[in-house]
Amino acid sequence: MPLPAAALPLAASPRSAAPGELLAARFAVPQQALYLHSGRVVAGLLQRGSLRHRLVEFEAPCWLDAASALLDQPSPCDWVADTPVALLAMPAAALRHWHAGLPEAAARLLRDMALAQRRQAEATLALLVQDAEARCAQWLLQHARRDDDGRVGIALQQRKRTIAAQLGMAPETFSRVLRQLRERGLVLQSGAQLLLPDPAGLQQIAAA
């Protein structure tokens, strides 16, 4: 059940938005904390008026980027209504005032959680805007392990479709990039095992 306005810590003003409407912009410090009362919102990166990179979807009821409003920092991504939505908008300054009145331990916990949420969003969005080859190379390096014999590799424990979804690309794209890396001698595949004979070469691609 959606949270009733009376249960919110601050006075809230109702607001509605149509599909495709920008609710909060990347790099702008939000002046309101938005609570999604009904509908669905997508966070991602707008390019030429289109949400090309979809970071995550939010279904009501939930808060939308309250972390940026609380910390008085720019939003790390764009927030767009994916369906007709009903919102409750609370002044960001009032949210910060309410936060300052919390017990110290609770206030610190909430602030640390807000910082962690923003860092995670920034890291995920940075990964999404990389080209497909760089994303794959970075994923391979992050999941690689060195065996006792010195070989660097990965035991694939997830389906390629699942890995592709984590990287924000189609399964066909993930398979194509792996094939290109194999052709360049950067990846060797043996069943469910991927060997990385040239981690330094992958690092150069990941840094591109």
Disulfide bonds with the S-S distance in Angstrom:
none
